[in-house]
Amino acid sequence: MRTMRGVWLALALAMSGLQSGCGDGLTPGSEDSDGDGVVDTVDCAPFNRAYSRKVSAFTDVDGDGWGEGDSSEVCGSSEALPPGWAFMAGDCAPRDNTRWLTLSNVYQDLDSDGATGQSPMEACVGATHWGYRGQAGPKDCDDADARYQDTRDGWPDLDGDGVGEGARVDVCAGKPPPPGFAIVSGDCAPLDATRAVAHAYLYRDEDGDGLTVDAPGTLCLAPSQPLPRGYTLQSGGTDCDDLDATVWWTRDVYVDSDHDGYGTGEPQARCVGELAPRGYALQGEDCAPADAFLWQWRSYAYRDADGDGDTVPEQGVRCSGELLPQGYAVLPRGLDCDDQDATVRVSWSVHPDEDGDQVGAGPAVTMCAGGTVPAGYSTFGNDCAPSDASGWQLREYRHRDADGDGYTVPESGEVCGGTSLPPGYAWTEQRRDCDDTSSTRHTSLLSWRDLDGDGVGAGASETLCTDGQVPASWSTVGTDCADDDATRWIGRNYTHVDRDLDGATTPERGGICSGSTLPSPYFTKATGNDCDDADPERTRWLVLYPDLDGDGVGAEPRQIPCLGAALPPGMSIYGYDVDDHDPEVTKSMEDDLHVELILEL
């Protein structure tokens, strides 16, 4: 087609050259407006050099160069067509410009993992054949995800409990099964999401008494749900009646006519619980079938025939209940000296008790009596005063009070007494007695002679035996500093004196013998500051200034004289007179200005 077009073009140029050599050479109907070598009368697009003649083409909606449907004639050329048309037909995806070619007998591999569908198919592709292979690969369980290829068994899971049941299906290995499927089979309740697994049990306990019967079976439960109460894999012991919780084991029972828990006769096998059925007992050999209080033989080793509580040795057996009958015992209680007389039962070894202080004396005698010591006797035989009820035992003492004044002297020995030592004897000292022969003299006091009777003595001390008080002319204090003067007995210190008795003191330290208080002119506190303690008219130091002009205000030089209450003439306590020769002037104008300035501030 391209060669024919070149021949036609050479012919057209030759004709054009001939025409130009012979004038304009144009004849009516020979024009070529677009210069494509095809005259306008033949050119189907006289003004478009690209198109010049009618050609057969197909509609190409997606512009991928492949059309669809029946062919149509359009104005084009052998190499080009207007937009929307194509020379090739058979576009398998007319609205998708990436696909146009149909492939047959290919195998789908959309995730490019090499595993494919197992059935050949037709595929619509474009420039590449991505997603399809010419040869079948391993079976792909999920062609949309290259991570999963292998399959595993799965089952429908209608209740969504993770356990399926029914026809087996293939699901991808390594990923969760699709909704509605499970990779575990055997759902015992396919439509109940709360139950899925058949749990086996071997034993039943319907009555809940803890004992079981053999009854293997299964229960449909949740995977981790334990077996409910009454179902178990472990035997709890064989139950002879699993419908009655009050009975569970087979035991021999005996007819119990008196209902004391013990029967007689041949044993009978019955299903029982803790207790035998009414009228039967779990124990046989009732020694008294008609007496509910007696049922078993018991051995005894001691008798109490008189019922006084004390026994004598005797061995035998008695039909009994829980305990041996009264008067029979396994263990001894006392030793009855006469088991035929309930009023006596104890063999006493006693001594005569003449004074009734419960301690006897003399040789011991044996007596069969009651539970207490016979009257007039005692189990003790060491009464140190058999005729005196206040004394029956020797007691040790360490101190004596022979005069009874409550004061003691050291003395050791033993004396017959009762619960305590008799009067005049003691274990501990009760204040030391200085004279145990006189009840009025018992206390030793260190004393001094008091010649002036002021209550304070002096001189050498002496120890006096007294009634607790020193006698007259004696004292327990020996510090009298003036034993001949009753008004003075103690040394006192002073720090000030007022010898001129003007009421003003001067400092002075010392000490004097005194009474209860310091006498005048001695004091412990200052009163004023006496400048001359020899002159009662002068008592104070005072700073004074000479006042030459007599205006009441003096001037330097100042003086400090010793004065009384009055000021000497021509002197003043003020010293700020700026002109002591002019009574009209006492202070300067500058001082007045300073005062006014201070007041203004």
Secondary structure per residue as TSV (DSSP state, phi and psi in degrees):
chain	resnum	aa	ss	phi	psi
A	1	M	-	360.0	-38.9
A	2	R	H	-66.2	-37.1
A	3	T	H	-65.2	-42.8
A	4	M	H	-62.6	-39.4
A	5	R	H	-63.3	-35.3
A	6	G	H	-68.4	-37.9
A	7	V	H	-63.9	-44.8
A	8	W	H	-62.4	-37.9
A	9	L	H	-67.8	-37.5
A	10	A	H	-66.5	-39.3
A	11	L	H	-65.1	-39.9
A	12	A	H	-65.6	-37.6
A	13	L	H	-70.2	-38.4
A	14	A	H	-64.6	-41.8
A	15	M	H	-64.6	-37.9
A	16	S	H	-65.8	-36.7
A	17	G	H	-71.5	-37.1
A	18	L	H	-64.2	-42.6
A	19	Q	H	-65.6	-37.7
A	20	S	H	-71.7	-22.7
A	21	G	H	-81.8	-13.7
A	22	C	T	-116.8	44.4
A	23	G	T	83.9	-149.6
A	24	D	T	-74.2	-21.6
A	25	G	-	66.4	1.0
A	26	L	-	-83.4	133.6
A	27	T	-	-119.0	154.6
A	28	P	T	-56.1	134.0
A	29	G	T	85.3	8.7
A	30	S	-	-110.8	15.5
A	31	E	-	-74.7	148.3
A	32	D	-	-132.1	88.7
A	33	S	T	-66.7	-35.8
A	34	D	T	-97.1	1.4
A	35	G	-	63.3	28.9
A	36	D	S	-93.5	7.4
A	37	G	S	85.8	2.6
A	38	V	S	-119.0	123.0
A	39	V	-	-64.8	155.6
A	40	D	T	-62.0	-32.7
A	41	T	T	-68.6	-20.0
A	42	V	T	-105.1	-29.2
A	43	D	-	-68.7	125.0
A	44	C	S	-79.0	-10.3
A	45	A	S	-142.6	73.4
A	46	P	T	-60.3	-16.1
A	47	F	T	-112.4	14.8
A	48	N	-	-131.5	108.9
A	49	R	T	-63.4	-23.3
A	50	A	T	-74.2	-26.9
A	51	Y	-	-124.5	136.6
A	52	S	-	-144.3	-13.8
A	53	R	E	-149.9	164.1
A	54	K	E	-77.0	132.7
A	55	V	E	-132.6	161.4
A	56	S	E	-88.1	130.5
A	57	A	E	-147.2	169.5
A	58	F	E	-124.7	148.6
A	59	T	E	-63.5	129.3
A	60	D	-	-125.6	86.6
A	61	V	S	-67.8	-40.2
A	62	D	S	-90.9	-1.7
A	63	G	-	68.5	27.7
A	64	D	S	-94.7	7.6
A	65	G	S	86.9	5.0
A	66	W	B	-127.9	130.5
A	67	G	-	-104.6	-174.8
A	68	E	E	-143.8	165.6
A	69	G	E	77.9	-164.3
A	70	D	E	-77.4	155.6
A	71	S	E	-77.8	155.8
A	72	S	E	-138.0	158.0
A	73	E	E	-89.6	130.0
A	74	V	E	-133.7	157.3
A	75	C	E	-78.0	116.8
A	76	G	E	-156.7	-143.3
A	77	S	-	-147.3	-179.3
A	78	S	S	-72.5	-15.2
A	79	E	S	-120.5	-14.8
A	80	A	-	-137.5	148.3
A	81	L	-	-131.3	155.7
A	82	P	-	-62.5	157.1
A	83	P	T	-54.0	142.4
A	84	G	T	91.5	6.1
A	85	W	E	-133.9	152.9
A	86	A	E	-142.9	148.6
A	87	F	S	-74.3	-29.7
A	88	M	B	-94.3	139.5
A	89	A	-	-108.1	168.8
A	90	G	-	96.2	27.4
A	91	D	-	-64.8	119.0
A	92	C	S	-81.2	-10.8
A	93	A	-	-138.7	77.5
A	94	P	T	-60.8	-20.4
A	95	R	T	-106.9	9.7
A	96	D	-	-129.3	109.5
A	97	N	T	-77.9	-0.3
A	98	T	T	-93.5	-8.4
A	99	R	-	-138.5	138.7
A	100	W	-	-155.5	-15.9
A	101	L	E	-104.7	131.6
A	102	T	E	-93.4	125.0
A	103	L	E	-107.2	139.3
A	104	S	E	-112.5	154.2
A	105	N	E	56.1	46.3
A	106	V	E	-112.9	168.2
A	107	Y	E	-123.7	130.4
A	108	Q	E	-72.3	133.8
A	109	D	-	-145.3	73.8
A	110	L	T	-68.9	-28.0
A	111	D	T	-95.7	4.6
A	112	S	-	54.7	35.3
A	113	D	S	-96.7	3.6
A	114	G	S	88.4	-17.0
A	115	A	-	-92.0	136.8
A	116	T	B	-127.7	170.0
A	117	G	-	-65.4	157.0
A	118	Q	S	-97.3	-0.9
A	119	S	S	-115.4	133.6
A	120	P	-	-67.5	153.1
A	121	M	E	-152.5	169.6
A	122	E	E	-94.4	145.0
A	123	A	E	-137.7	141.9
A	124	C	E	-97.0	117.7
A	125	V	E	-129.7	176.5
A	126	G	-	-115.9	-130.2
A	127	A	S	-66.9	-30.9
A	128	T	S	-114.6	163.5
A	129	H	-	-104.7	35.7
A	130	W	T	-60.0	135.3
A	131	G	T	93.8	-0.4
A	132	Y	E	-142.7	148.9
A	133	R	E	-129.4	147.7
A	134	G	S	-74.4	-23.3
A	135	Q	S	-120.9	145.7
A	136	A	-	-70.6	137.9
A	137	G	-	-104.9	-168.5
A	138	P	S	-58.4	153.7
A	139	K	B	-65.4	132.1
A	140	D	-	-104.8	123.2
A	141	C	S	-82.9	-23.3
A	142	D	-	-143.2	96.0
A	143	D	T	-77.8	3.6
A	144	A	T	-102.5	-6.1
A	145	D	-	-139.7	112.4
A	146	A	T	-67.7	-10.5
A	147	R	T	-76.8	-19.9
A	148	Y	-	-121.7	123.1
A	149	Q	-	-129.6	-48.1
A	150	D	-	-73.3	154.4
A	151	T	E	-111.9	162.5
A	152	R	E	-142.6	171.5
A	153	D	E	-74.2	141.7
A	154	G	E	-139.9	163.7
A	155	W	E	-140.7	150.1
A	156	P	E	-58.8	136.1
A	157	D	-	-125.1	83.5
A	158	L	T	-69.3	-31.3
A	159	D	T	-96.5	-1.0
A	160	G	-	66.7	28.9
A	161	D	S	-95.7	6.1
A	162	G	S	88.4	1.2
A	163	V	-	-128.2	124.6
A	164	G	B	-101.1	177.1
A	165	E	-	-162.0	146.1
A	166	G	S	115.8	-155.1
A	167	A	S	-67.9	138.7
A	168	R	-	-72.6	143.6
A	169	V	E	-132.7	161.4
A	170	D	E	-88.9	133.9
A	171	V	E	-131.1	159.0
A	172	C	E	-68.7	134.2
A	173	A	T	-78.5	140.4
A	174	G	T	91.4	-1.4
A	175	K	S	-135.7	156.4
A	176	P	-	-58.0	144.1
A	177	P	-	-65.0	155.6
A	178	P	-	-64.2	158.5
A	179	P	T	-53.2	137.2
A	180	G	T	90.4	2.0
A	181	F	E	-132.2	158.8
A	182	A	E	-140.8	155.4
A	183	I	S	-99.3	4.4
A	184	V	-	-116.6	129.6
A	185	S	B	-105.1	171.4
A	186	G	-	101.3	25.1
A	187	D	-	-64.7	115.9
A	188	C	S	-80.4	-9.1
A	189	A	S	-139.8	78.7
A	190	P	T	-60.1	-22.5
A	191	L	T	-108.1	11.4
A	192	D	-	-125.9	108.3
A	193	A	T	-70.6	-13.2
A	194	T	T	-86.3	-9.8
A	195	R	-	-136.6	139.8
A	196	A	-	-150.6	-29.9
A	197	V	E	-115.3	135.6
A	198	A	E	-82.3	111.3
A	199	H	E	-94.6	127.8
A	200	A	E	-83.0	146.7
A	201	Y	E	-134.9	156.7
A	202	L	E	-115.1	-23.8
A	203	Y	E	-135.3	153.8
A	204	R	E	-120.2	148.2
A	205	D	-	-136.8	79.4
A	206	E	T	-70.0	-33.7
A	207	D	T	-89.1	-2.0
A	208	G	-	66.5	27.5
A	209	D	S	-93.2	2.8
A	210	G	S	92.0	-11.1
A	211	L	-	-104.2	150.7
A	212	T	B	-124.2	168.9
A	213	V	E	-127.6	153.3
A	214	D	E	-69.2	122.1
A	215	A	E	-160.0	69.3
A	216	P	E	-64.3	146.6
A	217	G	E	-179.0	-170.7
A	218	T	E	-131.3	155.4
A	219	L	E	-127.8	136.3
A	220	C	E	-83.3	113.9
A	221	L	E	-135.7	176.8
A	222	A	-	-69.0	156.2
A	223	P	T	-54.3	-43.6
A	224	S	T	-102.5	8.6
A	225	Q	-	-75.2	128.2
A	226	P	-	-71.7	162.3
A	227	L	-	-61.3	137.8
A	228	P	-	-68.6	167.4
A	229	R	T	-58.4	135.0
A	230	G	T	100.5	-7.4
A	231	Y	E	-124.8	137.1
A	232	T	E	-157.5	159.0
A	233	L	S	-97.3	-11.7
A	234	Q	S	-111.5	137.5
A	235	S	-	-74.8	135.2
A	236	G	-	-101.9	18.8
A	237	G	-	99.6	148.9
A	238	T	B	-79.5	126.5
A	239	D	-	-93.8	126.0
A	240	C	S	-79.2	-15.3
A	241	D	-	-150.6	97.9
A	242	D	T	-82.3	5.8
A	243	L	T	-105.7	-2.1
A	244	D	-	-133.1	111.1
A	245	A	T	-72.7	-11.9
A	246	T	T	-84.5	-13.1
A	247	V	-	-131.1	144.9
A	248	W	-	-154.2	-12.2
A	249	W	E	-137.5	152.9
A	250	T	E	-93.8	122.7
A	251	R	E	-136.8	159.0
A	252	D	E	-77.2	133.9
A	253	V	E	-124.5	162.8
A	254	Y	E	-131.2	149.0
A	255	V	E	-63.9	127.7
A	256	D	-	-121.8	88.5
A	257	S	T	-71.2	-34.0
A	258	D	T	-96.1	3.2
A	259	H	-	56.8	38.4
A	260	D	S	-100.0	7.5
A	261	G	S	90.0	1.0
A	262	Y	B	-129.7	133.8
A	263	G	-	-115.1	-174.9
A	264	T	E	-138.9	172.1
A	265	G	E	90.3	-168.8
A	266	E	E	-74.5	145.1
A	267	P	E	-69.3	147.1
A	268	Q	E	-126.8	130.6
A	269	A	E	-78.3	125.2
A	270	R	E	-137.7	149.5
A	271	C	E	-80.5	116.0
A	272	V	E	-132.3	173.8
A	273	G	-	-114.2	-133.8
A	274	E	S	-67.1	-32.7
A	275	L	S	-116.9	154.2
A	276	A	-	-77.1	158.8
A	277	P	-	-58.9	158.1
A	278	R	T	-60.3	134.3
A	279	G	T	90.7	0.3
A	280	Y	E	-131.9	161.1
A	281	A	E	-135.6	152.8
A	282	L	S	-80.9	-18.2
A	283	Q	B	-110.3	141.1
A	284	G	-	-102.7	-165.5
A	285	E	-	63.5	44.6
A	286	D	-	-68.3	120.4
A	287	C	S	-78.3	-12.1
A	288	A	-	-141.5	80.1
A	289	P	T	-59.9	-23.8
A	290	A	T	-101.6	2.9
A	291	D	-	-121.1	111.6
A	292	A	T	-69.4	-12.7
A	293	F	T	-94.8	-7.6
A	294	L	-	-130.6	133.5
A	295	W	-	-152.0	-13.1
A	296	Q	E	-140.6	149.6
A	297	W	E	-80.7	131.4
A	298	R	E	-128.8	142.3
A	299	S	E	-85.6	147.7
A	300	Y	E	-131.6	156.3
A	301	A	E	-124.5	-8.2
A	302	Y	E	-141.2	149.7
A	303	R	E	-122.3	149.6
A	304	D	-	-132.5	79.9
A	305	A	T	-68.1	-35.1
A	306	D	T	-89.8	-2.0
A	307	G	-	67.3	25.3
A	308	D	S	-91.2	2.5
A	309	G	S	95.9	-13.5
A	310	D	-	-105.4	146.2
A	311	T	-	-114.6	166.7
A	312	V	E	-129.3	151.9
A	313	P	E	-63.6	132.8
A	314	E	E	-167.1	132.1
A	315	Q	E	-112.3	148.2
A	316	G	E	172.1	-171.7
A	317	V	E	-128.1	150.8
A	318	R	E	-139.9	142.4
A	319	C	E	-70.4	123.3
A	320	S	E	-135.1	177.4
A	321	G	S	-103.4	-132.5
A	322	E	S	-62.2	-34.1
A	323	L	S	-126.3	162.2
A	324	L	-	-64.0	149.4
A	325	P	-	-60.9	162.7
A	326	Q	T	-57.6	134.8
A	327	G	T	97.8	-2.8
A	328	Y	E	-126.0	144.3
A	329	A	E	-153.0	154.0
A	330	V	S	-89.2	-35.0
A	331	L	S	-112.3	149.7
A	332	P	-	-74.6	154.9
A	333	R	-	-139.0	107.1
A	334	G	S	65.7	-168.0
A	335	L	-	-146.3	101.8
A	336	D	-	-68.2	124.5
A	337	C	S	-80.1	-14.0
A	338	D	-	-153.3	97.2
A	339	D	T	-81.1	5.6
A	340	Q	T	-104.7	-4.2
A	341	D	-	-129.2	112.2
A	342	A	T	-71.4	-14.2
A	343	T	T	-82.8	-15.9
A	344	V	-	-131.2	141.8
A	345	R	-	-156.3	-16.1
A	346	V	E	-112.3	132.3
A	347	S	E	-89.4	112.1
A	348	W	E	-102.5	135.8
A	349	S	E	-103.5	108.1
A	350	V	E	-130.4	168.5
A	351	H	E	-125.8	144.3
A	352	P	E	-59.2	136.7
A	353	D	-	-119.5	88.6
A	354	E	S	-67.0	-41.6
A	355	D	S	-93.2	0.4
A	356	G	S	69.3	23.2
A	357	D	S	-92.4	14.1
A	358	Q	S	68.0	16.9
A	359	V	-	-132.3	120.0
A	360	G	-	-95.9	-173.6
A	361	A	-	-151.4	161.8
A	362	G	S	92.8	-178.9
A	363	P	S	-64.7	151.0
A	364	A	-	-79.6	147.6
A	365	V	E	-128.2	151.0
A	366	T	E	-101.1	132.9
A	367	M	E	-138.3	136.1
A	368	C	E	-92.3	116.7
A	369	A	E	-145.2	-168.2
A	370	G	-	-79.1	-154.3
A	371	G	S	-81.3	-5.9
A	372	T	S	-119.6	161.6
A	373	V	-	-62.4	134.1
A	374	P	-	-57.2	145.4
A	375	A	T	-59.9	138.9
A	376	G	T	83.7	7.5
A	377	Y	E	-133.4	161.8
A	378	S	E	-143.6	149.9
A	379	T	S	-78.5	-10.7
A	380	F	-	-100.7	140.5
A	381	G	-	-125.9	28.2
A	382	N	-	-119.1	37.2
A	383	D	-	-67.7	119.8
A	384	C	S	-81.3	-10.8
A	385	A	S	-139.9	78.7
A	386	P	T	-57.9	-25.4
A	387	S	T	-102.5	4.1
A	388	D	-	-122.5	112.2
A	389	A	T	-71.1	-14.4
A	390	S	T	-85.5	-9.2
A	391	G	-	-137.4	132.7
A	392	W	-	-146.8	-7.2
A	393	Q	E	-142.3	147.4
A	394	L	E	-77.3	129.2
A	395	R	E	-122.1	140.4
A	396	E	E	-82.9	141.6
A	397	Y	E	-129.4	158.3
A	398	R	E	-122.2	-12.2
A	399	H	E	-142.3	151.7
A	400	R	E	-124.6	149.1
A	401	D	-	-133.5	79.7
A	402	A	T	-69.8	-32.9
A	403	D	T	-89.9	-2.5
A	404	G	-	68.2	25.3
A	405	D	S	-92.6	4.3
A	406	G	S	86.7	1.2
A	407	Y	-	-113.0	143.1
A	408	T	B	-120.2	164.1
A	409	V	E	-125.0	150.6
A	410	P	E	-63.8	130.6
A	411	E	E	-165.7	130.2
A	412	S	E	-111.6	151.3
A	413	G	E	165.7	-168.5
A	414	E	E	-125.6	147.9
A	415	V	E	-143.8	147.7
A	416	C	E	-76.3	124.1
A	417	G	E	-142.9	-173.9
A	418	G	S	-107.2	-122.8
A	419	T	S	-70.9	-17.7
A	420	S	S	-144.1	172.8
A	421	L	-	-67.2	146.1
A	422	P	-	-69.8	164.5
A	423	P	T	-56.0	142.9
A	424	G	T	93.0	-1.6
A	425	Y	E	-129.6	143.2
A	426	A	E	-149.8	152.8
A	427	W	S	-87.7	-34.4
A	428	T	S	-115.3	155.1
A	429	E	-	-69.0	135.3
A	430	Q	-	-112.5	61.4
A	431	R	S	70.3	131.1
A	432	R	B	-73.8	128.3
A	433	D	-	-90.3	128.3
A	434	C	S	-85.5	-14.1
A	435	D	-	-152.8	98.2
A	436	D	T	-84.0	10.3
A	437	T	T	-101.7	-9.0
A	438	S	-	-132.2	125.3
A	439	S	T	-75.1	-10.8
A	440	T	T	-96.8	-5.9
A	441	R	-	-128.9	117.5
A	442	H	-	-150.8	-17.9
A	443	T	E	-114.3	125.8
A	444	S	E	-85.4	128.0
A	445	L	E	-126.2	133.4
A	446	L	E	-77.5	120.1
A	447	S	E	-131.6	158.6
A	448	W	E	-130.8	147.5
A	449	R	E	-64.4	135.8
A	450	D	-	-119.7	88.5
A	451	L	S	-72.6	-33.8
A	452	D	S	-94.3	-1.5
A	453	G	-	70.5	24.2
A	454	D	S	-91.6	8.5
A	455	G	S	87.3	-2.5
A	456	V	-	-127.5	125.6
A	457	G	-	-97.9	-177.5
A	458	A	E	-154.0	171.8
A	459	G	E	90.9	-158.5
A	460	A	E	-78.0	143.0
A	461	S	E	-83.2	156.0
A	462	E	E	-138.6	148.2
A	463	T	E	-95.7	120.7
A	464	L	E	-109.8	139.6
A	465	C	E	-88.6	116.2
A	466	T	E	-130.4	-180.0
A	467	D	S	-92.0	13.9
A	468	G	S	111.2	-13.0
A	469	Q	S	-124.7	141.3
A	470	V	-	-70.9	147.8
A	471	P	-	-72.4	170.0
A	472	A	T	-57.1	148.2
A	473	S	T	70.8	15.2
A	474	W	E	-129.6	157.7
A	475	S	E	-146.0	150.7
A	476	T	S	-85.9	0.4
A	477	V	-	-117.0	131.7
A	478	G	-	-118.6	38.5
A	479	T	-	-113.9	24.3
A	480	D	-	-66.6	120.4
A	481	C	S	-86.4	-10.1
A	482	A	-	-144.1	81.1
A	483	D	T	-71.1	-6.2
A	484	D	T	-105.1	5.5
A	485	D	-	-132.4	111.0
A	486	A	T	-70.4	-12.7
A	487	T	T	-88.9	-8.8
A	488	R	-	-133.3	133.9
A	489	W	-	-153.1	-5.7
A	490	I	E	-137.0	142.2
A	491	G	E	-82.8	128.7
A	492	R	E	-127.0	145.8
A	493	N	E	-95.6	148.8
A	494	Y	E	-130.0	158.7
A	495	T	E	-125.2	-8.8
A	496	H	E	-145.2	151.2
A	497	V	E	-133.7	158.5
A	498	D	-	-140.3	78.2
A	499	R	T	-74.5	-28.5
A	500	D	T	-87.6	3.2
A	501	L	-	53.6	36.2
A	502	D	S	-95.1	5.1
A	503	G	S	88.7	-4.1
A	504	A	-	-115.6	134.8
A	505	T	-	-103.2	163.8
A	506	T	E	-129.1	147.3
A	507	P	E	-64.0	134.4
A	508	E	E	-165.4	131.7
A	509	R	E	-108.1	143.0
A	510	G	E	178.2	-170.7
A	511	G	E	-146.1	150.2
A	512	I	E	-141.2	160.8
A	513	C	E	-82.3	126.5
A	514	S	E	-142.4	-179.1
A	515	G	S	-98.5	-135.8
A	516	S	S	-71.7	-24.3
A	517	T	S	-136.3	162.2
A	518	L	-	-70.4	137.3
A	519	P	-	-82.3	161.9
A	520	S	T	-68.5	141.5
A	521	P	T	-103.1	39.2
A	522	Y	E	-107.2	139.1
A	523	F	E	-143.8	157.3
A	524	T	S	-102.9	-6.8
A	525	K	S	-128.6	147.2
A	526	A	-	-79.6	145.6
A	527	T	-	-128.2	104.7
A	528	G	S	68.8	-158.3
A	529	N	-	-149.8	85.9
A	530	D	-	-65.0	123.8
A	531	C	S	-84.6	-14.6
A	532	D	-	-152.0	95.7
A	533	D	T	-80.2	4.8
A	534	A	T	-99.9	-9.2
A	535	D	-	-125.9	109.7
A	536	P	T	-68.2	-12.1
A	537	E	T	-84.3	-14.9
A	538	R	-	-121.4	123.2
A	539	T	-	-133.2	-9.1
A	540	R	E	-145.4	152.6
A	541	W	E	-91.7	138.0
A	542	L	-	-142.3	137.1
A	543	V	-	-84.6	121.5
A	544	L	B	-126.8	158.5
A	545	Y	E	-128.6	138.1
A	546	P	E	-62.4	134.6
A	547	D	-	-118.9	87.7
A	548	L	T	-71.6	-34.0
A	549	D	T	-93.3	1.7
A	550	G	-	65.4	24.4
A	551	D	S	-91.3	8.5
A	552	G	S	87.6	-4.9
A	553	V	-	-126.6	124.5
A	554	G	-	-98.8	-170.9
A	555	A	-	-146.0	166.7
A	556	E	S	-56.5	151.6
A	557	P	S	-87.1	143.7
A	558	R	-	-82.0	162.4
A	559	Q	B	-135.6	154.7
A	560	I	-	-127.8	84.0
A	561	P	-	-90.6	162.4
A	562	C	E	-88.8	119.9
A	563	L	E	-129.3	171.3
A	564	G	-	-102.0	-139.4
A	565	A	S	-78.5	-29.6
A	566	A	S	-99.1	153.8
A	567	L	-	-89.8	143.8
A	568	P	-	-70.9	151.7
A	569	P	T	-61.2	149.0
A	570	G	T	74.8	14.9
A	571	M	E	-126.6	153.4
A	572	S	E	-141.0	153.0
A	573	I	S	-84.2	-6.0
A	574	Y	-	-104.3	142.6
A	575	G	-	-132.5	35.2
A	576	Y	-	-113.6	20.8
A	577	D	-	-72.3	120.0
A	578	V	S	-80.6	-15.3
A	579	D	-	-145.7	94.7
A	580	D	T	-82.3	8.1
A	581	H	T	-106.6	-2.2
A	582	D	-	-125.9	110.2
A	583	P	T	-67.3	-11.9
A	584	E	T	-85.6	-13.4
A	585	V	-	-119.8	124.8
A	586	T	-	-126.7	-19.9
A	587	K	S	-146.8	158.4
A	588	S	-	-87.0	158.5
A	589	M	H	-61.3	-34.0
A	590	E	H	-61.9	-37.1
A	591	D	H	-65.1	-39.0
A	592	D	H	-62.9	-41.1
A	593	L	H	-63.7	-39.8
A	594	H	H	-61.8	-41.0
A	595	V	H	-65.5	-44.3
A	596	E	H	-62.3	-40.9
A	597	L	H	-61.9	-41.7
A	598	I	H	-63.5	-40.3
A	599	L	H	-66.3	-38.4
A	600	E	H	-65.2	-38.1
A	601	L	-	-66.4	360.0
